[in-house]
Amino acid sequence: MSQPIRARRPVRAAVGDTHPAREIGPLTQTDIVRFAGAGGDFNPLHHDPEFVRSSGFPGVISMGQLQAGILAGWLSDWLGVEHLREFEVRFVAPVFLGDVLRLSGEIVGIVAIDGPGPGPADGPDAESAVAPAAESVAEIALSVRRGDDTVVRASAKAVVASS
């Protein structure tokens, strides 16, 4: 018999908190082709060098959703996908083959959630469970950078335990 899946408790957080930045890359044509296959985005800008040159770009570009997905994964590793409430991205510069991307973020605001948080854990360990800290919603500023250039600006909201 399988065990029930228990959601992680919200991360304890405060304004100014960050998570270790992550570097991804260098981005390869294989990365782009795999993502195109998964998402069905076969725009020739992502794989056809002749078409790309005729479009005015210096080389094949990655689809923005690849960077957004990588950033969402990093954010989920930090705060838990089950606690994410909003995620918005803005693509501000193209990403090319060979680029190394740096993902980062900072909690820039926290707002208390109205009402009581969840009680102690259910199940056989409920007697010894500790009630969770009060919950709040954190506002997170995120970015993906290539060297000194920002290529994605993003924001998110996630449930956190108040510090």
TORKOL-4160 file (C-alpha; in steps of 0.2 Angstrom, whole numbers, padded with zeros to 4 digits, m for minus):
163
<pt num="1" X="0000" Y="0000" Z="0000"/>
<pt num="2" X="0007" Y="0017" Z="m0005"/>
<pt num="3" X="0010" Y="0031" Z="0008"/>
<pt num="4" X="0000" Y="0047" Z="0007"/>
<pt num="5" X="0009" Y="0061" Z="m0001"/>
<pt num="6" X="0012" Y="0075" Z="0012"/>
<pt num="7" X="0015" Y="0092" Z="0006"/>
<pt num="8" X="0030" Y="0101" Z="0013"/>
<pt num="9" X="0027" Y="0115" Z="0025"/>
<pt num="10" X="0029" Y="0133" Z="0019"/>
<pt num="11" X="0047" Y="0139" Z="0020"/>
<pt num="12" X="0050" Y="0152" Z="0034"/>
<pt num="13" X="0054" Y="0168" Z="0025"/>
<pt num="14" X="0057" Y="0187" Z="0028"/>
<pt num="15" X="0059" Y="0202" Z="0017"/>
<pt num="16" X="0076" Y="0202" Z="0009"/>
<pt num="17" X="0078" Y="0183" Z="0009"/>
<pt num="18" X="0086" Y="0175" Z="m0006"/>
<pt num="19" X="0090" Y="0157" Z="m0012"/>
<pt num="20" X="0107" Y="0152" Z="m0019"/>
<pt num="21" X="0108" Y="0158" Z="m0037"/>
<pt num="22" X="0108" Y="0144" Z="m0050"/>
<pt num="23" X="0118" Y="0144" Z="m0067"/>
<pt num="24" X="0112" Y="0135" Z="m0082"/>
<pt num="25" X="0121" Y="0132" Z="m0098"/>
<pt num="26" X="0129" Y="0134" Z="m0109"/>
<pt num="27" X="0113" Y="0132" Z="m0118"/>
<pt num="28" X="0114" Y="0120" Z="m0133"/>
<pt num="29" X="0104" Y="0116" Z="m0148"/>
<pt num="30" X="0100" Y="0100" Z="m0140"/>
<pt num="31" X="0092" Y="0109" Z="m0126"/>
<pt num="32" X="0081" Y="0119" Z="m0138"/>
<pt num="33" X="0076" Y="0104" Z="m0148"/>
<pt num="34" X="0071" Y="0094" Z="m0133"/>
<pt num="35" X="0060" Y="0108" Z="m0127"/>
<pt num="36" X="0053" Y="0111" Z="m0144"/>
<pt num="37" X="0048" Y="0093" Z="m0144"/>
<pt num="38" X="0040" Y="0093" Z="m0127"/>
<pt num="39" X="0030" Y="0109" Z="m0130"/>
<pt num="40" X="0027" Y="0108" Z="m0149"/>
<pt num="41" X="0036" Y="0125" Z="m0153"/>
<pt num="42" X="0044" Y="0121" Z="m0170"/>
<pt num="43" X="0046" Y="0139" Z="m0175"/>
<pt num="44" X="0061" Y="0140" Z="m0187"/>
<pt num="45" X="0069" Y="0154" Z="m0176"/>
<pt num="46" X="0073" Y="0140" Z="m0164"/>
<pt num="47" X="0082" Y="0128" Z="m0176"/>
<pt num="48" X="0085" Y="0134" Z="m0193"/>
<pt num="49" X="0101" Y="0145" Z="m0195"/>
<pt num="50" X="0097" Y="0151" Z="m0212"/>
<pt num="51" X="0079" Y="0157" Z="m0207"/>
<pt num="52" X="0086" Y="0165" Z="m0192"/>
<pt num="53" X="0099" Y="0175" Z="m0201"/>
<pt num="54" X="0086" Y="0181" Z="m0214"/>
<pt num="55" X="0075" Y="0187" Z="m0199"/>
<pt num="56" X="0089" Y="0198" Z="m0193"/>
<pt num="57" X="0095" Y="0188" Z="m0178"/>
<pt num="58" X="0114" Y="0183" Z="m0176"/>
<pt num="59" X="0110" Y="0165" Z="m0172"/>
<pt num="60" X="0097" Y="0153" Z="m0166"/>
<pt num="61" X="0087" Y="0159" Z="m0151"/>
<pt num="62" X="0079" Y="0149" Z="m0137"/>
<pt num="63" X="0060" Y="0150" Z="m0135"/>
<pt num="64" X="0056" Y="0161" Z="m0120"/>
<pt num="65" X="0046" Y="0147" Z="m0112"/>
<pt num="66" X="0062" Y="0137" Z="m0109"/>
<pt num="67" X="0069" Y="0151" Z="m0098"/>
<pt num="68" X="0052" Y="0153" Z="m0089"/>
<pt num="69" X="0051" Y="0134" Z="m0086"/>
<pt num="70" X="0069" Y="0134" Z="m0079"/>
<pt num="71" X="0065" Y="0149" Z="m0068"/>
<pt num="72" X="0049" Y="0141" Z="m0062"/>
<pt num="73" X="0059" Y="0125" Z="m0057"/>
<pt num="74" X="0072" Y="0135" Z="m0047"/>
<pt num="75" X="0058" Y="0144" Z="m0038"/>
<pt num="76" X="0049" Y="0128" Z="m0035"/>
<pt num="77" X="0064" Y="0120" Z="m0028"/>
<pt num="78" X="0066" Y="0135" Z="m0016"/>
<pt num="79" X="0048" Y="0138" Z="m0010"/>
<pt num="80" X="0039" Y="0122" Z="m0015"/>
<pt num="81" X="0027" Y="0121" Z="m0031"/>
<pt num="82" X="0013" Y="0117" Z="m0019"/>
<pt num="83" X="0015" Y="0134" Z="m0011"/>
<pt num="84" X="0016" Y="0145" Z="m0028"/>
<pt num="85" X="0001" Y="0156" Z="m0031"/>
<pt num="86" X="0006" Y="0167" Z="m0045"/>
<pt num="87" X="0020" Y="0167" Z="m0058"/>
<pt num="88" X="0022" Y="0180" Z="m0071"/>
<pt num="89" X="0037" Y="0183" Z="m0083"/>
<pt num="90" X="0042" Y="0196" Z="m0096"/>
<pt num="91" X="0055" Y="0192" Z="m0109"/>
<pt num="92" X="0066" Y="0207" Z="m0111"/>
<pt num="93" X="0080" Y="0200" Z="m0122"/>
<pt num="94" X="0083" Y="0185" Z="m0134"/>
<pt num="95" X="0094" Y="0170" Z="m0127"/>
<pt num="96" X="0106" Y="0162" Z="m0139"/>
<pt num="97" X="0115" Y="0146" Z="m0141"/>
<pt num="98" X="0130" Y="0146" Z="m0129"/>
<pt num="99" X="0123" Y="0158" Z="m0117"/>
<pt num="100" X="0125" Y="0154" Z="m0098"/>
<pt num="101" X="0110" Y="0159" Z="m0088"/>
<pt num="102" X="0110" Y="0165" Z="m0070"/>
<pt num="103" X="0093" Y="0163" Z="m0060"/>
<pt num="104" X="0090" Y="0173" Z="m0045"/>
<pt num="105" X="0076" Y="0180" Z="m0034"/>
<pt num="106" X="0073" Y="0190" Z="m0018"/>
<pt num="107" X="0057" Y="0191" Z="m0007"/>
<pt num="108" X="0052" Y="0209" Z="m0008"/>
<pt num="109" X="0036" Y="0209" Z="0002"/>
<pt num="110" X="0026" Y="0198" Z="0014"/>
<pt num="111" X="0007" Y="0200" Z="0017"/>
<pt num="112" X="m0002" Y="0190" Z="0031"/>
<pt num="113" X="m0016" Y="0178" Z="0026"/>
<pt num="114" X="m0032" Y="0181" Z="0034"/>
<pt num="115" X="m0039" Y="0167" Z="0045"/>
<pt num="116" X="m0030" Y="0153" Z="0054"/>
<pt num="117" X="m0017" Y="0143" Z="0046"/>
<pt num="118" X="m0018" Y="0124" Z="0045"/>
<pt num="119" X="m0018" Y="0114" Z="0061"/>
<pt num="120" X="m0005" Y="0100" Z="0066"/>
<pt num="121" X="m0002" Y="0086" Z="0054"/>
<pt num="122" X="m0015" Y="0072" Z="0053"/>
<pt num="123" X="m0011" Y="0054" Z="0055"/>
<pt num="124" X="m0002" Y="0043" Z="0067"/>
<pt num="125" X="0011" Y="0057" Z="0072"/>
<pt num="126" X="m0002" Y="0070" Z="0075"/>
<pt num="127" X="0000" Y="0069" Z="0094"/>
<pt num="128" X="0018" Y="0074" Z="0093"/>
<pt num="129" X="0016" Y="0086" Z="0078"/>
<pt num="130" X="0020" Y="0104" Z="0080"/>
<pt num="131" X="0007" Y="0117" Z="0074"/>
<pt num="132" X="0014" Y="0127" Z="0059"/>
<pt num="133" X="0019" Y="0145" Z="0060"/>
<pt num="134" X="0007" Y="0158" Z="0054"/>
<pt num="135" X="0006" Y="0159" Z="0035"/>
<pt num="136" X="0009" Y="0174" Z="0024"/>
<pt num="137" X="0010" Y="0177" Z="0005"/>
<pt num="138" X="0028" Y="0182" Z="m0001"/>
<pt num="139" X="0030" Y="0193" Z="m0016"/>
<pt num="140" X="0046" Y="0188" Z="m0025"/>
<pt num="141" X="0056" Y="0197" Z="m0038"/>
<pt num="142" X="0065" Y="0186" Z="m0050"/>
<pt num="143" X="0077" Y="0187" Z="m0064"/>
<pt num="144" X="0087" Y="0177" Z="m0077"/>
<pt num="145" X="0103" Y="0186" Z="m0082"/>
<pt num="146" X="0116" Y="0182" Z="m0096"/>
<pt num="147" X="0131" Y="0191" Z="m0089"/>
<pt num="148" X="0126" Y="0209" Z="m0086"/>
<pt num="149" X="0110" Y="0208" Z="m0096"/>
<pt num="150" X="0093" Y="0204" Z="m0089"/>
<pt num="151" X="0084" Y="0192" Z="m0102"/>
<pt num="152" X="0069" Y="0188" Z="m0091"/>
<pt num="153" X="0061" Y="0198" Z="m0077"/>
<pt num="154" X="0048" Y="0189" Z="m0067"/>
<pt num="155" X="0037" Y="0190" Z="m0051"/>
<pt num="156" X="0029" Y="0177" Z="m0041"/>
<pt num="157" X="0018" Y="0175" Z="m0025"/>
<pt num="158" X="0020" Y="0160" Z="m0014"/>
<pt num="159" X="0014" Y="0155" Z="0003"/>
<pt num="160" X="0027" Y="0156" Z="0017"/>
<pt num="161" X="0028" Y="0154" Z="0035"/>
<pt num="162" X="0031" Y="0171" Z="0044"/>
<pt num="163" X="0047" Y="0173" Z="0052"/>
